[in-house]
Amino acid sequence: MARMPEGRSRSGWGTVSADRRLDAPAFHRNHRPIGEVLRRHLRDTAGHLIEIGSGTGQHAAALAPLVPALTWWPTDVVPEHLESIEAWRQASGADTLMPSVSLDAASADWGLGQPGRPPIDGVVALLAFNVIHIAPWVVAEGLLAGAGRWLQPGGRLFLYGPFARNGVHTAPSNAAFDASLRQQNPDWGVRDLADIEALAASAGLRLEAVDEMPANNLTLVMEKAGRP
């Protein structure tokens, strides 16, 4: 996850194998519905996909085969996560899944185009699953700015997680989760959809779809202006 203290894993994760693979319980609940969203929006898309805050690497390993025309680049900033991502990649055998890359979404320079990193051209999708609410707001700002800079015209940004609408949480469980996050770190918290839309607009993206997901989560799909 972007901007997480070095060497720490998200709460509840555990090592499931000797090769350093980590297991996130949320993955088992959400990867199928997320996969359906990706297939619906990206089934006719070819190019490069960058996943921000890949965490354990389970989503990359499970979902990359669902969009075989896309080269999937998993990224994170925590060394333990990068090890887990790489272990899941090797276990998956997915031909289109690239080695893990250290990338901080809040940075102005993502290092694209450098050896072993995503290319500058042909980035048609950016993903962030359960990232921006457990990271400072500067990560959301950097992520949307990066999407506006690096996505090809017509490319899409996918954000999955809990969101508030017009300052109101969509469920009591999300309100409790938000309070818990802010108690852990005042810079964390469930983000409001209107604030994300404002960032998107400033980066040249528009909200294309809001997909309802299990456990009171949403997937936001934002498209960069123009066509490939």
C-alpha positions in Angstrom: 0.0 0.0 0.0 1.3 3.4 -0.8 2.7 5.5 2.0 2.6 2.7 4.6 5.5 2.6 7.1 8.3 0.4 5.8 8.2 -3.2 6.8 4.6 -3.3 8.0 1.7 -5.3 6.6 -1.9 -4.4 6.7 -3.7 -5.7 9.8 -4.9 -9.3 9.6 -2.4 -10.4 7.0 -0.3 -13.5 7.6 2.3 -15.5 5.8 0.8 -18.5 4.1 3.9 -20.1 2.6 7.7 -20.4 2.9 8.2 -18.3 -0.2 6.8 -15.2 1.6 3.3 -15.1 0.1 0.9 -13.1 2.3 -2.8 -13.6 2.5 -5.4 -10.8 2.8 -8.8 -12.1 3.9 -10.5 -9.3 1.9 -9.1 -10.8 -1.3 -11.2 -13.9 -0.9 -14.4 -11.8 -0.6 -13.9 -9.3 -3.4 -11.7 -10.7 -6.2 -14.5 -12.3 -8.1 -16.8 -9.2 -8.3 -13.8 -7.0 -9.0 -12.8 -9.4 -11.8 -16.3 -9.0 -13.3 -15.9 -5.2 -13.3 -12.5 -5.4 -15.0 -13.8 -7.8 -17.7 -16.8 -5.7 -18.4 -14.8 -2.5 -18.9 -11.5 -3.9 -20.3 -12.4 -7.0 -22.3 -11.6 -5.2 -25.6 -8.6 -3.3 -24.3 -4.9 -4.0 -25.1 -1.9 -2.3 -23.6 -0.4 -1.8 -20.1 -2.1 -1.8 -16.8 -0.5 -0.5 -13.6 -1.8 -1.6 -10.2 -1.0 0.8 -7.4 -0.6 -0.6 -3.9 -0.8 -4.3 -4.9 -0.3 -5.4 -1.3 -0.1 -9.2 -1.1 -0.1 -9.6 -4.9 -3.2 -11.9 -4.8 -5.3 -9.6 -6.9 -2.7 -9.3 -9.6 -2.1 -13.1 -9.7 -5.8 -13.9 -9.9 -7.0 -11.1 -12.1 -4.3 -10.7 -14.7 -5.4 -13.8 -16.6 -8.9 -12.3 -16.9 -7.6 -9.5 -19.1 -5.0 -11.4 -21.2 -4.5 -8.5 -23.7 -3.1 -6.3 -20.9 0.4 -6.4 -19.5 -0.2 -6.1 -15.7 2.4 -4.2 -13.6 1.9 -4.7 -9.8 3.5 -2.0 -7.6 3.9 -1.2 -3.9 6.3 0.7 -1.6 6.7 -1.8 1.3 9.5 -4.3 0.8 7.5 -7.1 2.5 4.7 -6.5 0.1 7.0 -6.5 -2.9 8.3 -9.9 -1.8 4.8 -11.3 -1.5 3.7 -9.9 -4.9 6.7 -11.5 -6.5 6.0 -14.8 -4.8 2.4 -14.8 -5.9 3.5 -13.9 -9.5 5.9 -16.8 -9.6 3.3 -19.2 -8.2 0.6 -18.0 -10.7 2.7 -18.6 -13.8 0.7 -15.8 -15.5 2.5 -14.8 -18.7 1.2 -11.2 -18.7 2.0 -10.5 -15.0 5.3 -8.5 -14.7 7.7 -8.5 -11.7 6.8 -6.3 -8.8 7.9 -2.7 -9.0 8.5 -0.2 -6.2 6.3 2.8 -6.9 5.0 5.6 -4.6 1.8 7.0 -6.1 2.3 10.2 -4.1 5.6 10.9 -5.9 5.6 13.4 -8.8 8.0 11.0 -10.7 6.7 7.5 -11.1 9.9 6.5 -13.0 7.9 5.2 -15.9 10.0 4.2 -18.9 13.0 3.2 -16.9 14.4 -0.4 -17.2 12.2 -2.9 -15.4 9.4 -0.4 -14.9 6.1 0.3 -16.8 6.5 2.1 -20.1 5.5 5.7 -20.7 3.3 4.9 -23.7 0.4 2.5 -23.9 -0.9 2.7 -20.3 -4.6 2.1 -20.7 -5.6 1.2 -17.1 -4.7 2.1 -13.6 -6.0 0.2 -10.6 -6.0 0.8 -6.8 -7.9 -1.7 -4.6 -8.4 -0.7 -0.9 -5.6 1.9 -1.0 -6.8 5.5 -0.7 -8.6 5.2 2.6 -5.6 3.6 4.3 -3.1 6.2 3.0 -2.8 10.0 3.4 -4.8 12.2 1.1 -1.6 13.1 -0.8 -1.7 9.5 -2.2 -5.1 10.0 -3.7 -3.9 13.4 -5.1 -0.8 11.7 -6.6 -2.8 8.8 -7.9 -5.3 11.0 -9.8 -2.6 13.3 -11.0 -0.7 10.3 -12.3 -3.7 8.9 -14.0 -4.2 12.2 -15.8 -0.6 12.3 -16.8 0.1 8.7 -17.8 -3.2 7.2 -19.0 -3.7 7.2 -22.8 -6.8 9.1 -24.0 -9.7 6.9 -23.2 -7.8 5.0 -20.6 -9.5 4.1 -17.3 -8.7 4.4 -13.6 -10.4 1.9 -11.2 -10.7 2.7 -7.5 -12.2 0.0 -5.2 -13.1 0.4 -1.6 -15.6 2.2 0.8 -16.7 5.7 -0.1 -19.0 8.3 1.4 -21.6 10.2 -0.7 -22.0 13.9 0.0 -20.5 13.5 3.4 -22.7 10.6 4.4 -21.5 7.1 4.9 -23.4 4.4 2.9 -23.7 2.1 5.9 -23.1 2.1 9.6 -20.3 -0.3 9.2 -18.5 2.1 6.9 -18.9 4.9 9.5 -17.4 2.7 12.2 -14.6 1.7 9.9 -13.9 5.4 9.1 -13.7 6.2 12.8 -11.3 3.3 13.4 -9.1 4.4 10.5 -8.9 8.0 11.7 -8.1 6.8 15.3 -5.1 4.8 13.9 -3.9 7.7 11.7 -5.7 11.1 11.3 -4.5 11.2 7.7 -6.5 8.1 6.8 -10.2 7.7 6.3 -13.1 6.8 4.0 -13.0 9.3 1.2 -16.0 11.2 -0.2 -17.1 10.5 -3.8 -17.4 14.2 -4.5 -13.8 14.9 -3.4 -12.6 12.1 -5.7 -14.7 13.4 -8.6 -13.1 16.9 -8.1 -9.6 15.4 -8.2 -10.5 13.5 -11.3 -11.9 16.5 -13.1 -8.7 18.5 -12.3 -6.7 15.7 -13.9 -8.8 15.5 -17.0 -10.8 12.4 -16.1 -14.6 12.0 -15.8 -16.5 9.5 -13.6 -17.8 6.9 -16.1 -19.4 4.4 -13.7 -20.0 3.6 -10.0 -20.4 -0.1 -9.5 -22.0 -1.4 -6.3 -19.9 -4.1 -4.7 -20.3 -6.5 -1.7 -19.8 -5.3 1.9 -20.9 -1.7 1.1 -18.0 -1.0 -1.2 -17.9 0.6 -4.6 -15.7 0.5 -7.7 -15.3 3.9 -9.3 -14.4 3.9 -13.0 -13.0 7.1 -14.4 -12.0 7.7 -18.0 -9.4 10.1 -19.3 -10.7 12.5 -21.9 -10.2 11.7 -25.6 -10.0 8.5 -27.5 -7.0 6.3 -28.4 
